[in-house]
């Protein structure tokens, strides 16, 4: 398998900004809407180069979703942008009624997701958003792992028809996915082949899973690592194919243990091939203020936590 290395750490939200810049140049139907967070969402270039296709809505997220839904009627492809907490929890009714139920082609793009928002604390660190969005019928849910993948996902969403949620983060993280790696919505990416355990990870935990796999190899444990960038639709085939070899699985995500990737994988196992599973996720709690590194360690969302989960699940085989 290809060795994945950090080619230079970047923030995933800048990947979104780069994707929007490219879409501005290549797709005249793409429009951008922002809730007073242009710099945070990296909309600067899009606004500068395409002012007629950029809408500053202000701190009125519900209005932003409603306007975006309306713009689709004229054939536009709206990308909305604000923090994940405000992109989902604050406007859930508008998303449910005006976007999901109405099957509108709106791309809800959410930065500053999870604990790694950091010092702003629990009120801004939404850990329920994947669950909220995946429960909406017809909603595609994507959670990217680095700069390159976030850019690729942004570009892919412009060609994907239907409501979608794109989740990314604030901090600088390793950029390890190749820039030319194909991004296919609903298709997982096998990063490391293994025979003893399957690790399926999403978002910032993908890099941690790769580090964990190296540590496990030193212990004589062969770990298969799969990058699940699309939570819904979930690549069940990739999960079950790997599980047929390894007979046990660990899921890793920067999200509440309830409602996220882990529970989606549990459903797949229950319906097809019941097997031991361990979860690396926030254990049904809110976050708190701290640096991203401090929070990932305290809430056990790092490579060491993945190693420990693997050691537990292997004992259950």
ROGU-947994 format. One record per atom (N, C-alpha, C): residue in one letter; x, y, z. Coordinates in steps of 0.02 Angstrom, whole numbers, padded with zeros to 5 digits, always signed. Layout:
<sites>
AXYZ/...
</sites>
This chain:
<sites>
X+00042-00060+00000/X+00000+00000+00000/X+00044+00063+00000/X+00016+00117-00027/X+00050+00181-00028/X+00061+00206+00043/X+00120+00235+00055/X+00135+00265+00120/X+00110+00337+00120/X+00067+00353+00167/X+00039+00420+00171/X+00080+00462+00220/X+00104+00519+00196/X+00146+00561+00238/X+00119+00632+00238/X+00134+00668+00291/X+00113+00738+00297/X+00156+00781+00250/X+00125+00811+00201/X+00162+00852+00152/X+00164+00925+00173/X+00137+00941+00232/X+00135+01011+00254/X+00068+01026+00284/X+00065+01038+00349/X+00001+01046+00383/X-00036+01109+00360/X-00101+01101+00352/X-00145+01156+00332/X-00213+01146+00367/X-00253+01199+00368/X-00320+01193+00396/X-00369+01171+00342/X-00416+01130+00362/X-00464+01103+00313/X-00509+01158+00285/X-00524+01209+00325/X-00567+01262+00300/X-00535+01299+00241/X-00468+01302+00240/X-00435+01332+00182/X-00442+01288+00120/X-00449+01223+00130/X-00464+01179+00074/X-00532+01195+00044/X-00580+01209+00088/X-00646+01230+00065/X-00641+01296+00026/X-00603+01344+00053/X-00595+01407+00019/X-00563+01399-00050/X-00514+01354-00055/X-00481+01342-00119/X-00530+01310-00169/X-00572+01266-00143/X-00623+01235-00186/X-00673+01286-00212/X-00693+01332-00168/X-00740+01384-00189/X-00708+01431-00240/X-00646+01447-00230/X-00611+01489-00279/X-00611+01457-00348/X-00597+01392-00350/X-00597+01357-00414/X-00667+01352-00444/X-00717+01339-00403/X-00785+01335-00428/X-00808+01403-00455/X-00785+01456-00423/X-00803+01522-00447/X-00780+01533-00518/X-00723+01503-00536/X-00694+01511-00602/X-00725+01463-00653/X-00749+01406-00630/X-00769+01353-00677/X-00843+01340-00681/X-00882+01363-00633/X-00954+01349-00633/X-00993+01412-00616/X-01022+01443-00667/X-01055+01507-00657/X-01120+01501-00617/X-01144+01440-00607/X-01205+01431-00568/X-01192+01428-00493/X-01129+01420-00473/X-01112+01416-00402/X-01117+01486-00372/X-01153+01491-00316/X-01159+01553-00278/X-01140+01537-00205/X-01117+01588-00170/X-01096+01579-00101/X-01135+01624-00055/X-01155+01598+00003/X-01190+01636+00053/X-01153+01628+00120/X-01143+01683+00156/X-01106+01680+00218/X-01142+01717+00273/X-01136+01691+00334/X-01169+01722+00393/X-01117+01760+00433/X-01088+01812+00403/X-01043+01859+00437/X-00978+01827+00459/X-00954+01777+00420/X-00891+01743+00439/X-00849+01731+00376/X-00840+01783+00336/X-00804+01776+00273/X-00734+01750+00284/X-00697+01781+00329/X-00628+01760+00342/X-00623+01690+00370/X-00666+01674+00417/X-00664+01608+00448/X-00680+01552+00399/X-00724+01566+00351/X-00742+01515+00301/X-00700+01520+00238/X-00653+01567+00236/X-00607+01574+00179/X-00645+01590+00114/X-00695+01633+00120/X-00733+01655+00062/X-00702+01716+00027/X-00646+01740+00052/X-00618+01804+00029/X-00609+01807-00046/X-00577+01757-00076/X-00563+01758-00147/X-00627+01755-00188/X-00674+01713-00167/X-00737+01707-00203/X-00773+01774-00203/X-00776+01806-00146/X-00810+01871-00141/X-00775+01923-00185/X-00709+01925-00183/X-00671+01974-00221/X-00681+01965-00297/X-00680+01903-00320/X-00681+01889-00391/X-00751+01883-00420/X-00800+01868-00377/X-00868+01858-00402/X-00919+01892-00355/X-00914+01957-00347/X-00957+01991-00299/X-01032+01984-00315/X-01048+01975-00378/X-01118+01969-00398/X-01147+01901-00379/X-01103+01854-00361/X-01125+01787-00342/X-01112+01772-00268/X-01096+01824-00231/X-01083+01816-00159/X-01134+01856-00119/X-01163+01824-00069/X-01215+01857-00029/X-01196+01855+00045/X-01184+01914+00073/X-01171+01920+00145/X-01237+01928+00181/X-01258+01876+00215/X-01324+01876+00246/X-01322+01906+00316/X-01263+01906+00347/X-01258+01930+00415/X-01275+01875+00465/X-01282+01894+00528/X-01295+01844+00580/X-01370+01828+00579/X-01389+01793+00526/X-01459+01775+00514/X-01459+01708+00477/X-01435+01656+00512/X-01424+01592+00480/X-01487+01561+00452/X-01544+01569+00487/X-01606+01541+00461/X-01625+01573+00395/X-01616+01639+00390/X-01629+01673+00327/X-01582+01647+00272/X-01519+01635+00291/X-01470+01611+00242/X-01493+01545+00210/X-01518+01499+00251/X-01541+01435+00225/X-01602+01445+00180/X-01648+01487+00201/X-01707+01500+00160/X-01690+01532+00093/X-01645+01580+00094/X-01623+01612+00032/X-01589+01561-00014/X-01546+01519+00016/X-01512+01468-00024/X-01562+01421-00057/X-01612+01400-00020/X-01663+01356-00049/X-01698+01390-00108/X-01713+01454-00100/X-01745+01491-00154/X-01702+01498-00215/X-01638+01507-00206/X-01592+01515-00262/X-01589+01453-00306/X-01600+01395-00277/X-01598+01333-00317/X-01653+01331-00369/X-01708+01365-00355/X-01765+01363-00401/X-01745+01394-00469/X-01700+01442-00466/X-01676+01473-00528/X-01616+01437-00558/X-01598+01379-00532/X-01544+01340-00560/X-01476+01354-00530/X-01473+01396-00479/X-01410+01409-00446/X-01391+01351-00399/X-01326+01347-00385/X-01300+01296-00338/X-01271+01333-00279/X-01312+01343-00226/X-01289+01382-00169/X-01247+01342-00119/X-01191+01373-00099/X-01149+01346-00045/X-01155+01394+00013/X-01183+01371+00069/X-01189+01414+00128/X-01130+01400+00174/X-01108+01452+00210/X-01051+01443+00254/X-01056+01479+00320/X-01047+01441+00373/X-01039+01469+00440/X-01012+01413+00485/X-01006+01426+00550/X-00982+01374+00596/X-01031+01316+00597/X-01006+01256+00611/X-01048+01196+00611/X-01106+01201+00659/X-01095+01232+00716/X-01148+01239+00766/X-01206+01280+00737/X-01189+01333+00702/X-01240+01378+00674/X-01267+01351+00608/X-01228+01307+00575/X-01250+01278+00511/X-01303+01225+00520/X-01307+01196+00580/X-01351+01139+00591/X-01400+01151+00649/X-01373+01153+00710/X-01416+01158+00769/X-01460+01220+00768/X-01432+01277+00750/X-01470+01339+00752/X-01525+01341+00699/X-01515+01306+00644/X-01561+01313+00587/X-01591+01246+00566/X-01598+01201+00613/X-01619+01133+00594/X-01689+01133+00562/X-01734+01173+00587/X-01802+01174+00559/X-01800+01198+00486/X-01760+01250+00472/X-01756+01275+00404/X-01725+01223+00357/X-01674+01188+00382/X-01643+01136+00340/X-01693+01080+00327/X-01727+01060+00379/X-01775+01004+00372/X-01830+01020+00322/X-01860+01079+00330/X-01919+01095+00289/X-01902+01123+00220/X-01855+01171+00218/X-01843+01207+00156/X-01791+01173+00111/X-01748+01131+00141/X-01695+01100+00101/X-01707+01024+00094/X-01709+00987+00149/X-01714+00914+00144/X-01783+00892+00120/X-01836+00914+00154/X-01903+00894+00134/X-01919+00918+00063/X-01894+00977+00047/X-01907+01006-00019/X-01858+00983-00073/X-01809+00942-00052/X-01760+00913-00098/X-01724+00966-00139/X-01702+01019-00104/X-01668+01074-00137/X-01592+01060-00141/X-01562+01084-00195/X-01491+01071-00209/X-01446+01121-00172/X-01450+01120-00105/X-01412+01165-00063/X-01353+01128-00032/X-01294+01159-00032/X-01235+01130-00002/X-01221+01168+00064/X-01233+01135+00120/X-01225+01166+00186/X-01154+01151+00209/X-01112+01203+00210/X-01041+01194+00223/X-01024+01222+00292/X-00993+01180+00333/X-00987+01195+00404/X-00915+01190+00428/X-00888+01245+00449/X-00821+01247+00477/X-00823+01244+00553/X-00764+01239+00584/X-00757+01241+00657/X-00799+01186+00691/X-00799+01126+00661/X-00837+01071+00689/X-00798+01035+00744/X-00833+01005+00790/X-00803+00962+00840/X-00764+00998+00894/X-00726+00959+00933/X-00687+00987+00988/X-00631+01032+00966/X-00604+01020+00906/X-00544+01056+00884/X-00559+01129+00867/X-00621+01151+00874/X-00634+01223+00874/X-00593+01256+00930/X-00584+01219+00985/X-00537+01241+01036/X-00564+01286+01089/X-00531+01344+01096/X-00542+01387+01154/X-00611+01418+01159/X-00650+01419+01106/X-00717+01447+01109/X-00764+01407+01153/X-00748+01344+01165/X-00783+01305+01215/X-00846+01270+01191/X-00882+01241+01240/X-00937+01195+01226/X-00994+01226+01186/X-01008+01291+01195/X-01064+01321+01160/X-01054+01323+01085/X-00991+01319+01063/X-00976+01320+00991/X-00953+01253+00964/X-00933+01208+01008/X-00905+01143+00986/X-00961+01092+00976/X-00994+01096+00920/X-01049+01049+00910/X-01022+00979+00897/X-01050+00931+00933/X-01030+00861+00927/X-01090+00817+00909/X-01144+00849+00888/X-01205+00813+00871/X-01224+00820+00798/X-01186+00859+00759/X-01208+00880+00693/X-01213+00824+00643/X-01167+00775+00646/X-01171+00719+00599/X-01237+00682+00610/X-01253+00669+00673/X-01316+00635+00688/X-01377+00674+00664/X-01376+00740+00677/X-01432+00782+00655/X-01442+00777+00580/X-01387+00782+00543/X-01393+00786+00471/X-01404+00719+00438/X-01375+00666+00464/X-01383+00601+00431/X-01454+00574+00439/X-01491+00598+00490/X-01559+00575+00499/X-01608+00606+00450/X-01587+00658+00415/X-01632+00691+00368/X-01635+00650+00303/X-01693+00630+00281/X-01698+00591+00219/X-01668+00628+00160/X-01628+00592+00121/X-01599+00621+00061/X-01538+00664+00071/X-01516+00674+00133/X-01459+00718+00147/X-01393+00679+00142/X-01349+00702+00100/X-01281+00675+00096/X-01239+00708+00150/X-01198+00668+00186/X-01157+00694+00241/X-01084+00675+00230/X-01041+00727+00226/X-00970+00718+00212/X-00929+00750+00266/X-00878+00715+00290/X-00833+00739+00343/X-00761+00726+00320/X-00726+00778+00300/X-00661+00770+00267/X-00603+00771+00317/X-00545+00744+00295/X-00490+00732+00341/X-00434+00783+00336/X-00425+00816+00278/X-00370+00863+00271/X-00386+00915+00218/X-00338+00958+00204/X-00346+01013+00156/X-00364+00987+00086/X-00324+00940+00061/X-00335+00915-00007/X-00403+00882-00014/X-00423+00842+00036/X-00487+00808+00030/X-00546+00856+00036/X-00537+00908+00076/X-00591+00957+00083/X-00601+00995+00017/X-00546+01013-00015/X-00551+01046-00080/X-00585+01000-00130/X-00564+00937-00132/X-00593+00889-00180/X-00667+00878-00167/X-00687+00875-00103/X-00757+00865-00086/X-00799+00925-00107/X-00772+00985-00098/X-00808+01046-00118/X-00821+01045-00193/X-00772+01026-00231/X-00780+01023-00304/X-00831+00969-00323/X-00827+00912-00289/X-00873+00857-00305/X-00945+00875-00290/X-00957+00914-00237/X-01025+00931-00219/X-01059+00975-00271/X-01020+01013-00308/X-01051+01056-00360/X-01082+01013-00415/X-01055+00953-00425/X-01081+00908-00476/X-01132+00859-00449/X-01140+00859-00384/X-01188+00813-00352/X-01255+00848-00342/X-01308+00819-00368/X-01373+00852-00361/X-01409+00826-00298/X-01429+00873-00256/X-01465+00855-00196/X-01436+00889-00135/X-01473+00891-00080/X-01449+00923-00019/X-01389+00887+00010/X-01340+00926+00035/X-01280+00895+00062/X-01252+00937+00119/X-01219+00902+00165/X-01186+00934+00221/X-01112+00917+00218/X-01070+00969+00217/X-00997+00961+00215/X-00968+00988+00279/X-00935+00946+00317/X-00908+00962+00383/X-00832+00964+00383/X-00803+01019+00407/X-00730+01024+00411/X-00712+01064+00472/X-00646+01080+00480/X-00625+01107+00544/X-00586+01172+00542/X-00566+01193+00601/X-00530+01256+00610/X-00454+01247+00612/X-00427+01196+00646/X-00355+01197+00659/X-00314+01174+00599/X-00250+01189+00604/X-00201+01163+00556/X-00189+01089+00572/X-00196+01046+00522/X-00187+00974+00531/X-00145+00947+00474/X-00117+00887+00482/X-00077+00858+00428/X-00116+00853+00363/X-00082+00870+00308/X-00111+00864+00240/X-00077+00806+00207/X-00112+00749+00202/X-00079+00687+00181/X-00113+00652+00123/X-00175+00669+00107/X-00208+00639+00049/X-00180+00672-00014/X-00162+00633-00065/X-00135+00662-00126/X-00185+00709-00159/X-00159+00763-00187/X-00203+00813-00218/X-00243+00784-00276/X-00217+00731-00308/X-00252+00701-00365/X-00292+00639-00345/X-00300+00627-00280/X-00340+00570-00257/X-00413+00581-00277/X-00443+00535-00316/X-00513+00544-00336/X-00559+00547-00275/X-00606+00594-00276/X-00656+00598-00222/X-00722+00577-00251/X-00744+00518-00230/X-00809+00492-00253/X-00855+00488-00193/X-00909+00527-00195/X-00956+00528-00140/X-00983+00457-00127/X-00979+00436-00065/X-01005+00370-00047/X-00955+00313-00055/X-00893+00328-00075/X-00843+00275-00084/X-00784+00286-00037/X-00775+00241+00010/X-00720+00245+00058/X-00653+00235+00024/X-00600+00255+00058/X-00532+00249+00031/X-00491+00205+00078/X-00466+00150+00051/X-00423+00105+00090/X-00353+00135+00093/X-00330+00151+00153/X-00265+00183+00162/X-00210+00135+00181/X-00228+00082+00217/X-00177+00035+00242/X-00209-00034+00247/X-00178-00084+00216/X-00205-00151+00218/X-00182-00186+00283/X-00227-00225+00310/X-00212-00262+00371/X-00255-00323+00378/X-00239-00366+00427/X-00275-00429+00435/X-00304-00440+00504/X-00282-00402+00554/X-00302-00416+00623/X-00361-00373+00647/X-00367-00312+00622/X-00420-00267+00645/X-00433-00216+00590/X-00496-00195+00585/X-00515-00141+00540/X-00524-00077+00580/X-00492-00024+00558/X-00503+00042+00588/X-00536+00086+00536/X-00597+00107+00548/X-00631+00154+00503/X-00633+00221+00539/X-00606+00271+00507/X-00600+00337+00538/X-00626+00390+00490/X-00645+00447+00520/X-00670+00503+00480/X-00642+00568+00507/X-00636+00618+00464/X-00614+00684+00485/X-00543+00684+00513/X-00532+00723+00566/X-00466+00729+00595/X-00438+00664+00623/X-00481+00615+00634/X-00458+00552+00663/X-00426+00505+00612/X-00431+00522+00547/X-00400+00479+00497/X-00324+00478+00504/X-00295+00537+00512/X-00222+00540+00521/X-00202+00504+00585/X-00241+00513+00638/X-00226+00480+00701/X-00230+00404+00693/X-00275+00381+00650/X-00281+00309+00637/X-00219+00282+00601/X-00191+00321+00556/X-00130+00300+00522/X-00071+00296+00570/X-00066+00345+00615/X-00014+00342+00666/X-00024+00281+00710/X-00086+00269+00729/X-00101+00211+00771/X-00082+00146+00736/X-00094+00142+00671/X-00077+00081+00634/X-00002+00067+00636/X+00038+00120+00633/X+00111+00111+00638/X+00131+00085+00707/X+00100+00114+00759/X+00114+00091+00827/X+00092+00019+00837/X+00036+00001+00808/X+00010-00067+00814/X+00055-00117+00777/X+00081-00095+00720/X+00126-00139+00682/X+00188-00156+00723/X+00212-00107+00761/X+00270-00120+00805/X+00253-00170+00860/X+00189-00176+00876/X+00166-00224+00926/X+00147-00291+00895/X+00155-00296+00829/X+00138-00358+00795/X+00065-00364+00776/X+00029-00308+00774/X-00042-00308+00756/X-00050-00274+00688/X-00081-00309+00642/X-00091-00284+00574/X-00159-00250+00568/X-00158-00183+00559/X-00220-00144+00558/X-00236-00120+00488/X-00297-00132+00467/X-00323-00105+00405/X-00356-00037+00420/X-00336+00015+00384/X-00362+00082+00397/X-00403+00106+00337/X-00465+00126+00350/X-00510+00150+00297/X-00532+00221+00313/X-00525+00264+00264/X-00547+00334+00269/X-00620+00338+00247/X-00663+00348+00296/X-00735+00356+00282/X-00750+00430+00278/X-00744+00459+00220/X-00759+00531+00213/X-00833+00544+00204/X-00870+00494+00180/X-00942+00502+00172/X-00978+00460+00224/X-01011+00494+00271/X-01048+00459+00323/X-01115+00433+00295/X-01143+00471+00250/X-01206+00451+00217/X-01205+00476+00146/X-01211+00433+00095/X-01219+00360+00101/X-01154+00326+00121/X-01159+00279+00166/X-01101+00244+00194/X-01080+00188+00147/X-01014+00180+00138/X-00988+00127+00095/X-00989+00061+00134/X-01046+00029+00135/X-01054-00033+00172/X-01012-00089+00143/X-01004-00090+00078/X-00966-00142+00045/X-00893-00142+00069/X-00863-00082+00073/X-00794-00078+00095/X-00786-00101+00167/X-00833-00084+00209/X-00830-00103+00280/X-00836-00179+00287/X-00885-00208+00253/X-00897-00280+00259/X-00841-00321+00228/X-00812-00296+00173/X-00756-00331+00142/X-00696-00335+00189/X-00682-00279+00222/X-00627-00278+00270/X-00642-00322+00330/X-00702-00317+00355/X-00722-00355+00415/X-00719-00431+00402/X-00731-00451+00341/X-00727-00522+00325/X-00657-00549+00337/X-00606-00506+00331/X-00537-00526+00344/X-00519-00521+00418/X-00537-00464+00449/X-00511-00448+00515/X-00554-00473+00573/X-00619-00479+00562/X-00666-00505+00612/X-00679-00457+00671/X-00652-00396+00669/X-00668-00347+00722/X-00653-00277+00695/X-00682-00226+00728/X-00679-00160+00700/X-00677-00106+00755/X-00641-00052+00740/X-00640+00008+00783/X-00662+00067+00740/X-00707+00107+00766/X-00728+00168+00732/X-00700+00228+00769/X-00679+00279+00732/X-00647+00337+00763/X-00673+00401+00731/X-00698+00446+00774/X-00729+00508+00749/X-00726+00563+00802/X-00725+00625+00779/X-00727+00683+00823/X-00800+00706+00830/X-00839+00666+00866/X-00911+00674+00869/X-00936+00636+00930/X-00996+00651+00950/X-01028+00613+01004/X-01032+00539+00984/X-01021+00496+01032/X-01027+00424+01020/X-01098+00405+00997/X-01146+00447+01015/X-01215+00436+00995/X-01228+00472+00928/X-01251+00435+00879/X-01275+00467+00817/X-01224+00477+00762/X-01161+00457+00773/X-01110+00471+00723/X-01093+00412+00679/X-01030+00412+00656/X-01006+00358+00613/X-01011+00290+00647/X-00992+00287+00711/X-00992+00223+00746/X-01059+00189+00746/X-01112+00227+00758/X-01178+00197+00758/X-01200+00176+00688/X-01180+00213+00638/X-01195+00193+00569/X-01161+00126+00553/X-01099+00119+00574/X-01063+00056+00563/X-01095-00001+00602/X-01117+00013+00663/X-01150-00039+00704/X-01212-00066+00669/X-01249-00022+00636/X-01308-00045+00600/X-01289-00093+00543/X-01235-00075+00508/X-01211-00118+00454/X-01192-00187+00481/X-01156-00188+00537/X-01136-00251+00567/X-01196-00292+00590/X-01243-00258+00622/X-01301-00294+00650/X-01342-00327+00595/X-01347-00294+00537/X-01388-00319+00482/X-01352-00370+00439/X-01284-00370+00441/X-01248-00412+00393/X-01198-00460+00425/X-01159-00437+00473/X-01105-00478+00499/X-01087-00455+00569/X-01126-00474+00620/X-01111-00452+00688/X-01040-00470+00708/X-01004-00420+00736/X-00935-00430+00756/X-00918-00381+00811/X-00865-00395+00850/X-00845-00348+00903/X-00827-00279+00874/X-00850-00228+00908/X-00836-00159+00888/X-00819-00117+00949/X-00769-00073+00942/X-00753-00024+00993/X-00758+00046+00963/X-00775+00095+01004/X-00787+00163+00982/X-00734+00211+01009/X-00706+00251+00966/X-00666+00308+00987/X-00707+00370+00968/X-00736+00401+01019/X-00781+00458+01009/X-00791+00492+01076/X-00824+00549+01075/X-00840+00584+01137/X-00897+00547+01172/X-00887+00531+01235/X-00933+00488+01271/X-00992+00526+01300/X-01037+00547+01255/X-01101+00579+01275/X-01090+00638+01322/X-01049+00685+01302/X-01038+00744+01343/X-01026+00804+01298/X-01031+00863+01327/X-01010+00924+01292/X-00935+00931+01298/X-00907+00977+01258/X-00836+00991+01263/X-00823+01045+01315/X-00764+01077+01310/X-00746+01131+01354/X-00691+01171+01321/X-00671+01226+01351/X-00620+01268+01322/X-00551+01237+01332/X-00509+01242+01280/X-00441+01216+01283/X-00412+01215+01213/X-00348+01201+01207/X-00318+01195+01141/X-00343+01131+01109/X-00342+01128+01043/X-00364+01066+01010/X-00326+01004+01036/X-00260+01012+01045/X-00220+00955+01068/X-00241+00932+01138/X-00252+00981+01183/X-00273+00964+01251/X-00341+00928+01251/X-00386+00952+01210/X-00453+00923+01209/X-00454+00854+01178/X-00415+00844+01125/X-00413+00778+01093/X-00383+00726+01140/X-00336+00749+01182/X-00306+00702+01230/X-00355+00688+01287/X-00386+00741+01315/X-00431+00731+01371/X-00491+00688+01353/X-00518+00699+01293/X-00578+00662+01272/X-00561+00598+01235/X-00496+00580+01235/X-00473+00516+01207/X-00492+00509+01134/X-00469+00558+01094/X-00482+00557+01022/X-00416+00559+00983/X-00364+00527+01009/X-00300+00529+00975/X-00277+00458+00958/X-00216+00453+00930/X-00191+00389+00907/X-00183+00339+00964/X-00165+00363+01024/X-00158+00318+01081/X-00225+00288+01100/X-00278+00327+01096/X-00345+00301+01111/X-00366+00249+01060/X-00345+00258+00997/X-00361+00209+00946/X-00323+00144+00959/X-00260+00149+00977/X-00220+00089+00994/X-00253+00051+01051/X-00274+00086+01102/X-00306+00053+01160/X-00371+00020+01140/X-00409+00053+01096/X-00472+00024+01073/X-00460-00040+01032/X-00408-00039+00992/X-00390-00098+00952/X-00371-00156+00998/X-00332-00141+01049/X-00312-00195+01095/X-00373-00224+01131/X-00421-00182+01146/X-00483-00208+01179/X-00524-00251+01132/X-00532-00227+01070/X-00576-00262+01024/X-00547-00329+01002/X-00481-00334+00996/X-00450-00396+00976/X-00461-00450+01030/X-00461-00430+01092/X-00474-00478+01146/X-00545-00505+01144/X-00589-00471+01109/X-00660-00492+01106/X-00674-00537+01046/X-00625-00547+01003/X-00636-00589+00944/X-00647-00662+00963/
</sites>
